Every structure is written in C-alpha cells, then in structure tokens.
Amino acid sequence: MFSAEFLLTSLIVVLIPGTGVVFTVSTGLALGRRASLYASIGCTLGIVPHLLATILGLAAVMHTSALAFQVLKYAGVAYLFYLAIATWRDRSAFAVQQVQGKVGAIALVVKAFLLNILNPKLTIFFLAFLPQFVEPGSASPLAQLLALSGVFMAMTFGVFVVY
C-alpha cells in the first residue's frame, strides 16, 4: 500500500516550503525551539480537516462549488492579512533583543492550525493526490486513504520539526 512512489512524492511535497514552514521557522527564530515544536504540531493538525474533507468527499463538493472555494480562499486571505498586520504593528519583533513575553503553547498551536486550515489549496491537493495511491478494486479504500493520510501527516510533522 505504501509504494515507493507515494513515499517519494509525499516527501518532495512536504519538503517544499510553504506558509506552514515559514510560520514554524519564524516562530522558532523568535521564540525558540519549543515554540517551533508547538507551531509544527499546529500546522500538522491543520492538515487534518483537509484530509478528512478529501476522505469524506467534501473536497469534491468544494472543487465543484466555486462559491465554497471562494469563501474559504477569502477567509484564508483575511487571516493572512491579520497575521501580516499584527506582525507589522509589533515593533518589538524587529528589535534585536531577547523576547520578553512568552506565547502560550495552546496559542501557538491554534495560530498554526488556523494558518493551515484556511488554505484551500490543501483540500484540492489532497483530492488530486491521495486517490492515485489507493489500490484499484480494494476491499477497503477508506482504510487505505486513512493510512496514507496518517503517513503523510507523520512525514509533514517530521519535516517541520527538522526545519
């Protein structure tokens, strides 16, 4: 079930830096390794709804519904603007000094989770990617999709931690 093609393609996809990697690395640089680990957890958890949407067939509805895709896309844009404005207003982030306040683990996980959950490209990607690796005529395609999703998430988390 876990073919070399799936593992290699997943690794390549996970290694390509995106918003989750940028968030995780910037969090690590600003707040330290532990904060970066929490950001990695949040970004990885942010993949779960997209995988579930793909597995449950909701991604197909989003793919065919331009309105649903646009709403999710603009919600993601709004959240990224919010993060940009918050970063722009926070002058202490640009100062070369020790960060005084600590951000809580839950706050970092939630922020990273929202960053990935509001990315509509993930749902479309998983809709196009995962079904290709389900064995045709399989007795349990749902179990295969869940297993493939689990491996993809584990790889994502591992790569984020390394970043």
Helices and strands as residue ranges (DSSP letters): H 4-15, H 19-31, H 33-45, H 48-56, H 58-64, H 66-89, G 91-94, H 105-117, H 120-129, G 130-133, H 141-162
